Amino acid sequence: MKALVLLLAFGTGAAQAQESYSGNGYLLSCGEEGCFINSAGFNLFAPEGQAPLDALRDLPMMSAVQIDGTLSDMGDSSATITLTSAAPIADDLYEGNLQAMQGAWRPEGEETPFHISIAGMDWVEVLGEGDETYFMMSVGEYCGDGTFPGNGMVISLYRYGDDPGDDACWRLEYVDEATLELRDFKGDQGAVTFTRRAE
């Protein structure tokens, strides 16, 4: 629910110049220009030249991190953050699963071109050439509507540029290098097994 509160609070980006922020997230990448972190429903960009970035640069993609700072340039799903502190989180419940989920996956036994691609916290549904739908993932114990699937990591999907309500909710049943098993808790697909797709 914290992600929804922040989305509602910051959805009118131009009206809010700066906002203090403290929370947990996942490191998406670091490069010459700075680092990207997904936290509370936002893709945050931390420009280079900030001392706290030293704690993040050598971490693997999708490492769990705790950050403090000030948000600016806020849009619907992105913002710039000036960090006052940053540190990795030990023993995060979802870090390993998120790292294993990265890549492209196709439903087992289906001959259609449909597949999903997971990059960072982006979930892309690909129906065919040029026919793609983009979602931001949020992970936790509950679906966006408050449903509690129990027994595993819950993945809520929020369509980019849409209203703040979740579009889908899946419970992660299993993941390894070759197989991804999910159970649908918002639609009627039930349990779905995906196999890794060569890109």
Protein Blocks (a to p, Z undefined) as FASTA:
>chain_A
ZZmmmmmmmmmmmlpmbdcdddddddfbdcfkbccddeehiacdddehifklmmmmmpce
hiacddddddehiafkbccdddfbdcddehiaklmmmmmmgccdddehiabfbdcddehj
accddfbghiacdddddddjbdfkopagbjiacdddddehiafbdfbdcddfbdcfkbcc
dddfkbmnlpaddddddZZ
